[in-house]
Amino acid sequence: METILQVNAVKKHYGPVQVLRQCTLEIQAGEIYGLLGINGAGKTSLMKLVLGLQKLDGGNIFVLGREIRDSPAYLAQVGSIIETPSFYEHLTAQALLTMHLAYLGREGDITAGRPGGRDATHWAIFLRDETALGVGSCHPPPTPLTAAG
């Protein structure tokens, strides 16, 4: 099985506070992996490190066998949502996903499901999150990693 994400002894600190100490994990293609922990445990920091949004203080991260320090090219195969998703509130889920696919230079058959064609101002929080995961999953195959923090 192919390793899509490998995190080796990753360290991250903010001033004197060390939020990640020797963090190590490996995710294989097809696996679903969740990060659980209290506020401040380092979940979002780890996701930001994987996405190259923050600098590692130690260790290394590999996506699809390539160390992320070498090149940001891996990001073309990674979908991500960090923290609370935000959308153009006047658009439906179908319009948002269609727009995101167009941004990526792709087309697809998008069917608006539970949001029922209503614009984003009327959605419950879980519908926003479901649409955010859809946006994060629109990347060209193989879509090895979708990160929602």
Salt bridges, closest charged atoms under 4 A:
ASP57 OD2 - HIS13 ND1 2.79
GLU67 OE2 - ARG69 NE 3.94
ASP119 OD1 - HIS122 ND1 2.97
GLU130 OE2 - ARG114 NH2 2.64
